[in-house]
């Protein structure tokens, strides 16, 4: 019986030790899929690490490849964060090692891949096409930004834009501050006949700690 108890204790201890790496969760804050180890070339990448088994003070980070550079790790609460910069031209492997600070032993190795960032664009609410039904346009409240077909999710937002419409009743140009569409715009859309084209021009977008940039115009036809 004593031997059985000792064996059970050893097995439980072994299971605990080997389960620890699975309690470490790693993600890129600016990737929309948190289960995808993806970094973005020339983008903002903030690797975040949290664990039920290790406190931030217990671990340190090390890049294992020249194709991955990292900044100085910072701890806030139970989360460790570090800036990451992928350099795919220097090699395919982009491995990040999480080490036990006391023993210097590797706890877990994370394999990252990288991807290019497409051009940032704006669109009217959830409408992605170049034409839409009047009711669908009127149901939108804002202009949004996105990186088409990309998981990059750095938070850009519309700072200002110009709304232009031409109808048999005349032309209208409305300058907007912020990303909301206005009641004046909605009234113009309601009054316009089917087939009318709306242009959104001079679209200015910004993001935390970055300069304002001009996005491509939007042309949207009322169906």
C-alpha positions as CSV (number, residue, x, y, z in Angstrom):
1,X,0.0,0.0,0.0
2,X,2.8,2.4,0.9
3,X,4.5,1.7,-2.5
4,X,1.2,2.4,-4.3
5,X,0.8,5.8,-2.5
6,X,4.4,6.7,-3.4
7,X,3.8,5.7,-7.0
8,X,0.6,7.8,-7.2
9,X,2.5,10.8,-5.7
10,X,5.3,10.5,-8.3
11,X,2.7,10.3,-11.1
12,X,0.8,13.3,-9.9
13,X,4.0,15.2,-9.6
14,X,5.1,14.2,-13.1
15,X,1.7,15.2,-14.5
16,X,1.9,18.6,-12.8
17,X,5.4,19.3,-14.1
18,X,4.6,18.3,-17.6
19,X,1.2,20.1,-17.6
20,X,2.8,23.5,-16.7
21,X,3.7,24.5,-20.3
22,X,0.1,24.0,-21.3
23,X,-1.0,26.6,-18.7
24,X,0.9,29.3,-20.6
25,X,-1.1,31.3,-23.0
26,X,0.6,33.3,-25.7
27,X,-1.0,35.6,-28.3
28,X,-0.4,38.7,-30.5
29,X,-2.6,41.5,-29.2
30,X,-3.0,42.8,-32.7
31,X,-4.0,39.5,-34.4
32,X,-7.7,39.0,-34.5
33,X,-7.4,35.3,-33.9
34,X,-5.8,34.7,-30.5
35,X,-5.0,31.1,-31.2
36,X,-2.9,32.0,-34.2
37,X,0.8,32.6,-33.7
38,X,1.1,35.2,-36.4
39,X,3.2,38.4,-36.6
40,X,2.8,41.1,-39.2
41,X,5.7,42.5,-41.2
42,X,6.2,46.2,-40.7
43,X,3.3,46.2,-38.3
44,X,2.7,46.6,-34.6
45,X,3.1,43.2,-32.8
46,X,2.6,43.0,-29.1
47,X,3.1,39.5,-27.8
48,X,1.3,38.9,-24.5
49,X,1.8,36.0,-22.2
50,X,-0.1,34.8,-19.2
51,X,0.1,31.7,-17.1
52,X,-1.7,30.0,-14.2
53,X,1.6,28.3,-13.2
54,X,4.1,31.1,-13.5
55,X,4.1,34.8,-12.5
56,X,5.7,37.3,-14.9
57,X,8.5,37.7,-12.4
58,X,9.3,33.9,-12.8
59,X,9.9,33.9,-16.5
60,X,12.1,35.6,-19.1
61,X,11.9,35.6,-22.9
62,X,14.5,34.9,-25.5
63,X,14.4,34.9,-29.3
64,X,16.0,31.8,-30.8
65,X,16.3,33.2,-34.3
66,X,17.7,36.3,-36.0
67,X,14.4,36.5,-37.9
68,X,12.7,37.5,-34.7
69,X,13.7,40.5,-32.7
70,X,12.0,41.3,-29.4
71,X,12.0,44.4,-27.2
72,X,12.3,44.5,-23.4
73,X,9.6,42.5,-21.7
74,X,7.2,44.4,-19.3
75,X,4.9,43.0,-16.7
76,X,1.4,44.3,-15.8
77,X,-0.7,42.3,-13.4
78,X,-0.5,38.7,-14.5
79,X,0.5,39.4,-18.1
80,X,3.9,39.8,-19.7
81,X,4.1,41.9,-22.8
82,X,6.9,42.3,-25.4
83,X,7.2,44.1,-28.7
84,X,8.1,41.8,-31.6
85,X,9.6,42.5,-35.0
86,X,9.6,39.7,-37.6
87,X,12.4,39.6,-40.3
88,X,11.3,36.8,-42.6
89,X,14.2,37.5,-45.0
90,X,16.6,36.4,-42.4
91,X,15.1,32.9,-42.0
92,X,11.9,30.9,-41.8
93,X,12.1,30.1,-38.1
94,X,10.7,32.7,-35.7
95,X,10.9,31.0,-32.3
96,X,10.4,32.6,-28.9
97,X,11.6,30.7,-25.9
98,X,9.9,31.2,-22.5
99,X,12.4,30.4,-19.8
100,X,12.3,29.8,-16.1
101,X,14.2,32.8,-14.7
102,X,15.6,30.9,-11.7
103,X,16.8,27.8,-13.5
104,X,17.2,29.2,-17.0
105,X,15.4,26.1,-18.3
106,X,13.0,26.3,-21.2
107,X,9.4,26.1,-20.3
108,X,7.9,26.5,-23.7
109,X,8.9,27.4,-27.3
110,X,6.5,29.3,-29.4
111,X,6.8,29.1,-33.2
112,X,5.6,32.2,-35.0
113,X,4.9,32.8,-38.7
114,X,4.6,36.2,-40.4
115,X,2.4,37.8,-43.0
116,X,2.3,41.0,-45.0
117,X,-0.2,43.8,-44.1
118,X,-2.5,44.8,-47.0
119,X,-3.5,48.4,-47.7
120,X,-5.8,49.9,-45.0
121,X,-9.2,50.8,-46.5
122,X,-12.4,52.4,-45.3
123,X,-15.9,51.2,-45.9
124,X,-19.4,52.2,-45.0
125,X,-20.3,50.2,-41.9
126,X,-20.4,46.5,-42.8
127,X,-20.9,47.2,-46.5
128,X,-17.9,45.8,-48.5
129,X,-19.4,46.0,-52.0
130,X,-19.4,49.0,-54.4
131,X,-23.2,49.1,-54.4
132,X,-25.9,48.4,-51.9
133,X,-29.7,48.7,-51.3
134,X,-30.8,52.0,-49.9
135,X,-32.2,50.5,-46.7
136,X,-28.8,48.8,-46.1
137,X,-26.9,52.0,-46.5
138,X,-29.3,53.8,-44.2
139,X,-28.8,51.2,-41.5
140,X,-25.1,52.0,-41.2
141,X,-24.0,54.5,-38.6
142,X,-20.3,54.9,-39.2
143,X,-17.3,54.6,-41.6
144,X,-15.0,51.8,-40.5
145,X,-11.5,50.7,-41.4
146,X,-10.1,47.3,-42.1
147,X,-7.2,45.4,-43.6
148,X,-8.9,43.2,-46.3
149,X,-8.4,39.5,-45.9
150,X,-6.0,40.0,-43.0
151,X,-6.0,39.1,-39.4
152,X,-4.2,42.3,-38.6
153,X,-6.4,44.3,-36.2
154,X,-4.5,47.4,-35.1
155,X,-7.1,50.0,-34.1
156,X,-7.3,52.6,-36.8
157,X,-10.3,54.8,-36.8
158,X,-11.7,57.5,-39.1
159,X,-10.8,61.0,-38.1
160,X,-12.6,63.0,-40.8
161,X,-14.0,62.6,-44.3
162,X,-16.1,64.3,-47.0
163,X,-19.5,63.0,-48.3
164,X,-20.4,64.0,-51.9
165,X,-23.6,63.2,-53.8
166,X,-25.1,64.5,-57.0
167,X,-28.8,64.2,-57.8
168,X,-31.2,65.8,-60.3
169,X,-32.0,68.2,-57.4
170,X,-28.4,69.4,-57.1
171,X,-25.1,68.5,-55.6
172,X,-24.2,68.2,-51.9
173,X,-20.9,68.2,-50.1
174,X,-20.8,67.5,-46.4
175,X,-17.6,67.5,-44.4
176,X,-17.6,65.2,-41.4
177,X,-15.5,65.2,-38.3
178,X,-15.1,61.7,-36.7
179,X,-16.4,58.5,-38.1
180,X,-20.2,58.9,-37.7
181,X,-22.6,59.5,-40.6
182,X,-24.9,62.5,-40.1
183,X,-28.6,63.0,-40.4
184,X,-28.0,65.4,-43.3
185,X,-26.2,62.6,-45.1
186,X,-29.1,60.1,-44.4
187,X,-31.6,62.6,-45.8
188,X,-29.6,63.0,-49.0
189,X,-29.5,59.2,-49.4
190,X,-33.3,59.0,-48.8
191,X,-34.0,61.6,-51.4
192,X,-31.6,60.3,-54.1
193,X,-33.0,58.1,-56.9
194,X,-31.8,54.6,-57.4
195,X,-28.5,54.5,-59.3
196,X,-27.1,57.6,-57.6
197,X,-23.5,57.3,-56.6
198,X,-22.1,58.5,-53.3
199,X,-18.5,59.4,-52.9
200,X,-16.6,59.5,-49.7
201,X,-13.3,61.4,-50.2
202,X,-10.4,62.9,-48.2
203,X,-10.8,60.0,-45.7
204,X,-8.4,60.6,-42.8
205,X,-7.6,57.8,-40.4
206,X,-5.4,57.6,-37.4
207,X,-4.3,55.2,-34.7
208,X,-2.6,55.3,-31.3
209,X,0.9,56.7,-31.6
210,X,0.8,57.1,-35.4
211,X,0.5,59.9,-37.9
212,X,-2.8,60.6,-39.7
213,X,-3.0,58.9,-43.1
214,X,-5.3,59.4,-46.1
215,X,-7.2,56.3,-47.2
216,X,-8.5,55.5,-50.7
217,X,-11.9,57.0,-51.7
218,X,-15.1,55.0,-51.4
219,X,-17.6,55.0,-54.2
220,X,-21.0,53.5,-53.2
221,X,-24.0,53.2,-55.6
222,X,-27.5,53.2,-54.3
223,X,-29.4,50.2,-55.6
